[in-house]
């Protein structure tokens, strides 16, 4: 990080983007547009086209043609890897630009945005190796007259719908792996955070990705997103968002062409703290786990489950961490917690805070809007005396709101952790490795952290249990997710006649 006193300036005027289909940009002129106001500053920062159904059809048709003529899937893994490596370098070169526009549209701190973009470089680099190493299997145990081969083939045209909370990071947890598998793509970012997706399209084009392999259409989820979900020429859909919308995606797949689905959905993730943990480290980790990205994170640790003998002390330690967290201007490099991304989400979070009070939870810290003269900010909020029946303990708030529930035994901690429809992520804090491993095995979650939280990299897969989703992204699993398996039987020698 550079000088911590630096606050970046706002743009003089909104940046205008077109949309990207078949290797060409369609300009914004003469189109209805969406003007995005920065949630941290209240000024317009970007203008994005509202695409039409005809635009979506053109994008899907371009991806279909590019897949069917094998301009990408027909290349060697080495050739695909070369493009992905050039794209990694393009992201690295334009990292500051990407982080800046991500911060303006999303409201996350600039320091966080920079770190995320740096991680995305690694995603492209790692996926480039997977493009060369992806393989099938062989069976030499079928007798002298038969040899078996299993191949992995790209699934086809993939629709990718990404949310507003991590516009670039989530995109890069998918795009490099989908391309490594040999698929073509139609991407639809959230209408409030489209800029960095369009910048990535430019980077991949400059890296040598053939026309039609990646297409980006912009617009609302109810029109362009729904059209992509229902499109008969889309073979697979990757959707990241709420469980409620995920259900509609499943329904639409069944009503259209039974497209394969990859779903990363909601979470109500536990952070379990035992009395024998390093409590100072754990308090810092718990505060980070709910404060990161203003709690607008599907894997944020929103349920603190703490051993009763230290519960009161530990809650006070977390509250003290909250008091010291720097909330403010996302363009200030000192900021740790930025703005709430949308007006609707701001209203939702404050509604949950009021519901927590109304249902009898004790407000230990926060609970209020912070007034900086512009933008929308909510103080990190901590509730005690929470029971498992309360709304704030059961529903995904998607904001910086943490609930505290005590436990007496390991078994009780696991039961509380699993008492949810979700199963996306979990953390445990203890110095006892036996406890840590028992909890890890018993808690139902797709991602697990021991004495840390929200860490990761391109090597390990991402995904959930229960109603937190289907499939896995990233790692070798993230490439295999976008392939289908074919069994090939090869007869050796002269056939034994069926008809004599």
C-alpha positions in Angstrom: 0.0 0.0 0.0 1.2 3.5 -0.7 1.0 6.5 1.6 -1.9 5.9 3.9 -2.9 9.6 3.8 -3.8 9.4 0.1 -7.4 9.8 -0.9 -8.0 9.2 -4.6 -10.1 11.8 -6.5 -13.5 11.2 -8.1 -13.8 11.2 -11.9 -14.8 14.5 -13.5 -17.6 12.8 -15.4 -19.1 9.4 -15.7 -17.2 6.8 -17.7 -19.2 5.4 -20.6 -19.0 1.8 -21.6 -20.5 -0.2 -24.5 -21.2 -3.9 -24.5 -19.1 -6.6 -26.1 -20.4 -9.2 -28.6 -18.5 -11.3 -31.2 -15.2 -9.4 -30.7 -16.7 -5.9 -31.2 -17.9 -3.1 -29.0 -21.5 -1.8 -29.4 -21.5 1.9 -28.5 -23.8 3.4 -25.9 -25.2 6.1 -28.3 -28.9 5.9 -29.0 -29.5 3.3 -26.3 -31.2 3.5 -23.0 -28.6 3.6 -20.3 -28.1 2.8 -16.6 -26.2 5.6 -14.8 -24.4 4.3 -11.7 -24.0 6.5 -8.7 -21.1 5.8 -6.3 -22.5 4.4 -3.1 -19.7 6.0 -1.2 -20.0 9.4 -2.6 -23.4 9.9 -4.2 -22.1 11.1 -7.6 -22.5 9.5 -11.0 -19.5 7.4 -12.0 -20.4 5.1 -14.9 -23.0 4.8 -17.7 -23.8 1.3 -19.0 -26.1 0.2 -21.9 -29.4 -1.5 -21.1 -29.2 -4.4 -23.6 -32.2 -5.8 -25.3 -33.4 -9.4 -26.0 -32.0 -9.0 -29.5 -28.6 -8.1 -28.0 -28.7 -11.2 -25.8 -29.6 -13.4 -28.8 -26.7 -11.9 -30.8 -24.3 -12.6 -27.9 -25.5 -16.2 -27.5 -25.4 -16.8 -31.2 -21.9 -15.5 -31.3 -20.9 -17.9 -28.5 -22.7 -20.8 -30.1 -20.9 -20.3 -33.4 -17.5 -19.8 -31.8 -18.0 -23.1 -29.9 -19.4 -25.1 -32.8 -16.6 -24.1 -35.2 -14.0 -25.1 -32.5 -12.0 -21.9 -32.8 -11.3 -22.2 -29.1 -12.1 -25.7 -28.0 -10.2 -27.1 -30.9 -7.0 -25.4 -29.8 -4.4 -27.3 -27.8 -4.2 -26.7 -24.1 -0.9 -25.0 -24.6 -2.5 -22.5 -27.0 -5.3 -21.7 -24.6 -2.8 -21.4 -21.7 -0.9 -18.8 -23.7 -3.9 -16.6 -24.0 -4.8 -17.0 -20.3 -1.2 -16.0 -19.3 -1.4 -12.9 -21.5 -4.7 -12.1 -19.9 -3.0 -12.4 -16.4 -0.4 -9.9 -17.5 -3.1 -7.6 -18.8 -4.9 -7.7 -15.4 -1.6 -7.1 -13.6 -0.9 -4.1 -15.9 -4.4 -2.5 -15.5 -4.8 -3.5 -11.8 -5.0 0.1 -10.5 -7.6 1.0 -13.1 -9.7 -2.1 -12.3 -9.5 -1.5 -8.5 -10.5 2.2 -8.9 -13.7 1.5 -10.9 -14.5 -1.5 -8.7 -14.4 0.8 -5.7 -16.4 3.5 -7.3 -19.2 1.2 -8.4 -19.2 -1.2 -5.4 -18.2 1.0 -2.4 -15.6 -1.4 -1.1 -12.3 0.1 0.2 -9.6 0.7 -2.5 -7.1 -1.3 -0.5 -9.4 -4.3 -0.6 -10.1 -3.9 -4.3 -6.4 -3.9 -5.0 -5.8 -7.1 -3.1 -8.7 -8.8 -4.9 -7.4 -7.8 -8.3 -4.0 -9.2 -7.3 -5.6 -12.5 -6.5 -7.3 -12.5 -9.8 -4.0 -12.4 -11.6 -3.2 -15.7 -9.8 -6.5 -17.2 -11.0 -5.6 -16.7 -14.6 -2.1 -18.0 -14.1 -3.3 -21.1 -12.3 -6.0 -21.8 -14.8 -3.5 -21.6 -17.6 -1.7 -24.6 -16.1 -5.0 -26.5 -15.8 -5.7 -25.9 -19.5 -2.6 -28.0 -20.2 -3.1 -30.6 -17.6 -6.8 -31.4 -17.9 -7.2 -35.0 -18.9 -9.4 -38.1 -18.9 -8.7 -41.7 -18.1 -8.0 -45.1 -19.7 -9.1 -48.6 -18.9 -6.7 -51.4 -20.0 -8.5 -54.0 -17.9 -11.4 -54.9 -20.3 -9.7 -57.9 -21.8 -7.6 -58.4 -24.9 -10.5 -57.5 -27.2 -11.4 -54.1 -25.8 -9.7 -50.8 -24.7 -11.6 -48.1 -22.9 -11.0 -44.3 -22.9 -12.7 -41.6 -20.9 -12.5 -38.1 -22.3 -13.4 -34.7 -20.9 -15.0 -32.4 -23.4 -16.1 -28.7 -22.8 -19.8 -28.5 -22.0 -20.4 -25.8 -24.6 -21.9 -22.3 -24.3 -21.8 -21.1 -20.6 -23.9 -18.2 -19.3 -22.2 -16.5 -16.3 -24.3 -14.2 -14.1 -22.3 -12.4 -11.4 -23.4 -10.3 -8.4 -22.6 -6.8 -7.3 -20.7 -7.7 -4.1 -17.5 -9.0 -5.8 -17.9 -8.0 -9.4 -14.3 -8.8 -10.5 -13.2 -11.4 -8.1 -16.2 -13.7 -8.6 -15.9 -13.2 -12.4 -12.2 -14.3 -12.2 -13.1 -17.3 -10.1 -15.1 -18.5 -13.1 -13.9 -17.1 -16.5 -10.4 -18.4 -16.5 -11.5 -21.9 -15.6 -14.4 -21.9 -18.1 -11.9 -20.9 -20.8 -9.4 -23.4 -19.7 -12.0 -26.1 -20.3 -12.6 -24.9 -23.8 -16.0 -23.4 -23.5 -17.4 -20.1 -24.8 -19.2 -17.6 -22.6 -21.9 -15.0 -22.4 -21.4 -13.0 -19.2 -24.0 -10.8 -17.5 -22.7 -8.6 -14.7 -24.9 -6.8 -12.2 -26.2 -3.6 -13.7 -24.8 -1.6 -10.8 -21.2 -3.0 -11.1 -20.6 -3.7 -14.8 -17.4 -1.7 -15.4 -14.8 -4.2 -14.4 -16.4 -7.1 -16.4 -16.3 -4.9 -19.5 -12.6 -4.0 -18.8 -11.8 -7.8 -18.5 -13.5 -8.3 -21.9 -11.1 -5.8 -23.4 -8.1 -7.4 -21.7 -9.0 -10.9 -23.0 -9.5 -9.5 -26.5 -6.1 -7.9 -26.4 -4.6 -11.2 -25.1 -5.7 -12.9 -28.3 -9.0 -14.6 -27.3 -10.9 -15.3 -30.5 -14.0 -13.3 -31.3 -17.2 -14.7 -29.9 -15.5 -16.8 -27.2 -16.3 -14.2 -24.5 -19.3 -11.9 -24.9 -20.6 -9.4 -22.3 -24.2 -8.1 -22.2 -25.4 -5.5 -19.6 -28.8 -4.9 -18.2 -31.1 -5.9 -15.4 -31.4 -9.4 -14.0 -35.2 -9.5 -14.6 -34.7 -9.0 -18.4 -31.2 -9.9 -19.6 -30.5 -12.2 -16.7 -33.7 -14.1 -17.0 -33.3 -14.3 -20.8 -29.9 -15.9 -20.3 -31.2 -18.4 -17.8 -34.0 -19.5 -20.1 -32.0 -19.4 -23.4 -32.2 -22.7 -25.3 -28.8 -22.3 -26.8 -27.0 -22.0 -23.5 -25.6 -25.3 -22.3 -24.7 -24.4 -18.8 -25.3 -21.5 -16.4 -23.1 -20.3 -13.6 -25.1 -18.2 -11.2 -23.9 -16.4 -8.0 -26.5 -14.8 -5.9 -29.3 -15.4 -3.4 -30.8 -18.8 -2.7 -34.2 -17.4 -3.6 -33.1 -16.4 -7.1 -31.2 -19.7 -7.3 -34.5 -21.5 -7.0 -35.9 -19.6 -9.9 -32.7 -20.6 -11.9 -33.4 -24.2 -11.2 -37.0 -23.9 -12.3 -36.1 -22.1 -15.5 -33.5 -24.7 -16.4 -36.1 -27.4 -16.1 -38.6 -25.4 -18.2 -36.0 -24.7 -21.0 -33.3 -27.2 -22.1 -32.2 -28.8 -18.8 -29.0 -26.8 -18.9 -26.4 -27.8 -16.4 -26.2 -25.5 -13.4 -23.4 -24.2 -11.2 -24.9 -22.3 -8.2 -23.1 -20.4 -5.5 -25.9 -19.1 -3.2 -26.5 -17.7 0.2 -24.8 -18.4 3.5 -25.4 -18.0 7.3 -21.9 -19.0 8.3 -20.8 -19.9 11.8 -17.6 -18.8 13.5 -17.1 -21.2 16.4 -14.7 -20.1 19.2 -13.6 -22.4 22.0 -12.3 -21.1 25.3 -8.9 -22.5 24.6 -8.4 -20.4 21.4 -6.0 -17.5 21.2 -8.8 -15.1 22.0 -7.1 -12.0 20.7 -6.4 -13.6 17.4 -9.9 -15.0 17.3 -11.5 -11.6 18.1 -9.6 -10.0 15.3 -10.5 -12.8 12.9 -14.2 -12.7 13.8 -14.3 -8.9 13.3 -12.6 -9.3 9.9 -14.9 -12.2 9.0 -18.0 -10.0 9.3 -16.5 -6.6 8.5 -14.8 -7.6 5.2 -16.7 -6.1 2.2 -19.1 -4.5 4.8 -20.5 -8.0 5.5 -21.8 -8.1 1.9 -20.2 -11.5 1.4 -21.8 -14.9 1.0 -19.1 -16.5 3.1 -19.0 -13.8 5.8 -19.0 -15.2 9.4 -22.3 -13.8 10.6 -23.0 -16.2 13.5 -20.5 -16.1 16.4 -20.9 -19.4 18.4 -18.7 -19.0 21.5 -18.0 -21.2 24.5 -20.1 -20.0 27.4 -17.2 -19.6 29.9 -15.6 -16.9 27.8 -18.7 -15.7 25.8 -19.2 -12.4 27.7 -15.5 -11.5 27.7 -15.1 -12.5 24.0 -18.1 -10.4 22.9 -16.5 -7.4 24.6 -13.3 -8.1 22.8 -15.1 -8.2 19.4 -17.0 -5.0 20.3 -13.7 -3.3 21.0 -12.4 -4.4 17.6 -15.5 -2.9 16.0 -14.9 0.4 17.8 -11.4 0.6 16.2 -12.4 -0.4 12.6 -12.0 2.5 10.2 -15.3 3.0 8.4 -15.4 5.7 5.7 -14.6 6.9 2.2 -13.8 3.9 0.0 -11.2 5.9 -1.9 -9.2 6.6 1.3 -6.5 4.0 1.6 -6.9 3.9 5.4 -10.5 2.7 5.2 -11.3 -0.8 6.3 -15.1 -0.9 5.9 -16.6 1.1 3.0 -20.1 1.9 1.8 -23.2 -0.3 1.4 -23.5 -1.0 -2.3 -27.1 -0.3 -3.0 -30.0 1.7 -1.5 -32.1 -1.4 -1.3 -29.4 -3.4 0.6 -28.9 -0.5 3.0 -32.6 -0.5 3.7 -32.6 -4.3 4.1 -29.7 -4.3 6.6 -31.3 -1.6 8.7 -34.6 -3.5 8.7 -32.8 -6.6 10.1 -31.2 -4.5 12.8 -34.6 -3.1 13.9 -36.0 -6.7 13.8 -33.2 -7.9 16.0 -34.1 -5.2 18.6 -37.8 -6.0 18.3 -37.3 -9.7 18.8 -35.4 -9.1 22.1 -31.7 -9.3 21.1 -29.3 -7.0 23.0 -27.5 -4.5 20.9 -23.9 -4.5 22.1 -22.4 -2.3 19.5 -23.3 -0.3 16.4 -26.8 -0.6 14.9 -26.8 2.9 13.3 -26.2 4.6 10.0 -23.0 6.7 9.9 -23.3 10.2 8.4 -20.2 11.4 6.5 -22.1 13.9 4.5 -22.4 11.6 1.5 -22.8 8.0 0.7 -24.4 5.2 2.8 -22.6 3.6 5.7 -23.6 1.3 8.5 -21.5 0.8 11.7 -20.3 -2.8 12.4 -23.1 -4.2 14.6 -23.0 -6.8 17.3 -26.1 -8.5 18.9 -26.0 -10.6 22.1 -28.7 -12.7 23.8 -29.6 -14.1 20.4 -31.7 -17.3 20.2 -31.8 -19.7 17.3 -35.4 -18.8 16.5 -34.7 -15.1 15.9 -34.8 -13.8 12.4 -31.3 -12.3 12.7 -29.9 -15.8 13.6 -31.6 -17.5 10.7 -31.8 -15.2 7.6 -28.9 -14.0 5.5 -28.6 -10.3 6.3 -25.7 -9.6 3.9 -24.3 -6.7 6.0 -22.0 -6.0 8.9 -24.3 -7.6 11.5 -22.9 -10.3 13.9 -25.0 -12.4 16.3 -23.6 -14.1 19.4 -24.8 -17.5 20.7 -23.1 -19.4 23.6 -22.5 -23.2 23.8 -21.4 -25.6 26.5 -20.1 -28.6 24.6 -18.6 -29.4 21.3 -21.7 -31.3 20.3 -23.9 -28.3 21.0 -21.6 -26.0 19.0 -21.9 -28.3 16.0 -25.6 -28.5 16.4 -26.0 -24.8 16.5 -23.7 -24.4 13.5 -25.7 -26.9 11.4 -29.1 -25.4 12.5 -29.5 -23.6 9.2 -30.7 -24.2 5.6 -27.3 -23.0 4.4 -23.9 -24.7 4.2 -21.5 -22.4 2.5 -18.6 -21.8 4.9 -17.5 -22.0 8.5 -14.6 -21.2 10.8 -13.4 -22.7 14.1 -10.9 -21.2 16.5 -9.1 -23.5 19.0 -5.6 -24.6 19.9 -6.7 -28.2 20.2 -6.2 -29.9 16.8 -8.5 -32.8 17.8 -11.4 -30.4 18.4 -10.6 -28.6 15.2 -10.7 -31.7 13.1 -13.9 -33.1 14.8 -15.7 -29.8 14.2 -14.4 -29.6 10.6 -15.7 -33.1 9.9 -19.1 -32.5 11.4 -20.1 -29.0 10.4 -21.9 -29.0 7.0 -20.0 -26.4 4.9 -18.3 -26.4 1.6 -15.4 -24.2 2.8 -13.8 -24.4 6.2 -11.2 -22.4 8.0 -9.2 -23.3 11.2 -7.8 -20.4 13.2 -8.3 -18.1 10.2 -11.2 -17.0 8.0 -11.9 -15.8 4.4 -8.5 -16.9 3.2 -7.9 -18.9 0.0 -6.4 -19.0 -3.4 -7.0 -20.5 -6.9 -6.0 -24.0 -5.9 -8.9 -24.8 -3.6 -12.5 -25.2 -4.8 -15.4 -23.0 -3.8 -19.0 -24.1 -3.3 -21.6 -25.0 -0.7 -23.6 -27.7 0.9 -27.4 -27.8 1.3 -29.2 -24.7 0.0 -25.9 -22.8 -0.5 -25.5 -24.2 -4.0 -24.5 -26.9 -6.5 -21.1 -27.6 -8.0 -17.6 -26.2 -7.4 -15.6 -23.3 -8.8 -11.8 -22.8 -8.9 -9.1 -25.4 -8.6 -9.1 -28.4 -10.9 -12.7 -29.0 -9.8 -13.6 -25.6 -11.3 -12.4 -26.7 -14.8 -13.9 -30.2 -14.5 -17.2 -28.5 -13.6 -17.4 -27.1 -17.2 -16.7 -30.4 -18.9 -18.8 -33.5 -19.6 -17.4 -37.0 -19.6 -17.5 -39.3 -22.5 -16.8 -43.0 -22.4 -15.2 -44.5 -25.6 -15.0 -48.3 -26.2 -12.4 -49.4 -28.8 -12.6 -53.0 -30.0 -9.3 -54.6 -30.9 -9.0 -57.1 -33.6 -11.7 -58.9 -35.6 -15.2 -58.7 -34.4 -17.0 -61.9 -33.2 -20.0 -62.2 -35.5 -23.5 -61.7 -34.1 -25.0 -63.1 -37.3 -23.4 -66.3 -38.4 
